[in-house]
Amino acid sequence: MEAVVPGLGGETEQVVTTSLVAPHVGSGTLMVYATPALAALIEETCRKIIEPLLPESYTTVGVEIHLRHLAPTPVGRTVRVRAEVVAVAEPAFVRRRHAPGRWYETDRQFPVA
């Protein structure tokens, strides 16, 4: 298994459709690419970089995002996201089991700062 290391990166493109504009997702009134759609594309790009390197049944979870939406992008134009690993910290794992209608936390492990 290849390691997740700083410098690892990737890129994703998305054509803006009417399902990705601000009025459709509830974040504004202009027919331009919605900031929540940009956040989702960033999450997808990061997941695509990291997930192939994780053990089977592992995935990524976004916990914090800082973004600058630099320009309005109308329907039909393409948005490109580039992401790069800039640091690697110890992972935090939470294992849970499910019973009908309830989640039970069984084990929690966080990095020590």
C-alpha positions in Angstrom: 0.0 0.0 0.0 1.3 3.4 -1.0 1.6 6.0 1.8 -0.3 9.3 2.0 2.5 11.9 1.9 2.8 15.6 1.5 2.8 16.6 -2.2 0.3 14.0 -3.2 -2.3 15.7 -5.3 -5.0 15.6 -7.9 -7.5 17.5 -9.9 -11.2 17.3 -10.8 -13.3 19.2 -13.3 -17.0 19.7 -13.3 -19.2 21.3 -15.9 -21.7 23.7 -14.3 -25.3 22.5 -14.8 -28.6 23.9 -13.5 -28.5 21.4 -10.7 -25.3 23.0 -9.4 -26.3 26.6 -9.4 -27.1 28.7 -6.3 -30.9 28.8 -6.6 -31.1 25.0 -7.0 -29.1 24.3 -3.9 -30.6 27.1 -1.9 -27.4 29.3 -1.4 -28.4 32.3 -3.5 -30.5 33.7 -6.4 -28.0 34.0 -9.2 -27.7 31.3 -11.9 -24.0 30.6 -11.1 -22.1 27.8 -9.6 -23.0 27.4 -6.0 -20.4 27.6 -3.2 -21.9 24.4 -1.6 -21.3 22.7 -4.9 -17.7 23.9 -4.9 -17.3 22.5 -1.3 -18.6 19.2 -2.5 -16.3 19.1 -5.5 -13.3 19.9 -3.2 -14.4 17.0 -0.9 -14.7 14.7 -3.9 -11.3 15.7 -5.2 -9.6 15.1 -1.8 -11.4 11.7 -1.4 -10.2 10.6 -4.9 -6.6 11.4 -3.9 -6.6 9.6 -0.6 -9.1 6.7 -0.8 -7.2 4.5 -3.2 -4.3 4.5 -0.6 -6.4 3.4 2.3 -7.0 -0.1 3.6 -10.1 -1.8 2.4 -13.3 -0.6 4.0 -11.7 2.7 5.1 -12.7 6.1 3.8 -12.1 9.8 4.3 -14.3 12.2 6.3 -14.0 16.0 5.8 -13.9 17.8 9.1 -13.0 21.3 8.1 -12.8 23.3 4.9 -11.6 26.8 4.0 -12.3 28.0 0.5 -12.3 31.0 -1.7 -14.9 31.1 -4.4 -12.9 33.3 -6.8 -15.4 34.1 -9.6 -19.0 33.5 -10.6 -19.2 30.6 -13.0 -22.3 30.4 -15.3 -24.0 27.2 -16.5 -22.0 25.5 -19.2 -18.6 26.6 -18.0 -16.1 24.3 -16.3 -14.9 24.5 -12.8 -11.5 22.9 -11.9 -10.3 22.0 -8.4 -6.8 21.1 -7.5 -5.9 19.6 -4.2 -2.7 18.7 -2.5 -1.7 16.9 0.7 0.3 19.5 2.7 0.6 17.6 6.0 -0.1 14.2 7.4 -1.2 13.8 11.0 -2.2 10.7 13.0 -5.7 9.6 12.0 -8.6 9.7 14.3 -10.9 6.6 14.3 -14.3 6.2 15.7 -15.9 2.8 15.5 -19.6 2.5 16.0 -22.1 -0.2 16.0 -25.7 0.3 15.0 -28.9 -1.0 16.7 -32.3 -0.2 15.2 -32.7 3.6 15.5 -29.5 4.1 17.5 -25.8 4.5 17.1 -23.5 3.4 19.9 -19.9 4.6 20.1 -17.8 1.7 21.0 -14.2 2.9 20.6 -12.8 6.4 20.0 -9.2 7.1 19.2 -7.8 10.6 18.5 -4.3 11.8 17.8 -2.3 13.3 20.6 -1.1 16.9 19.8 
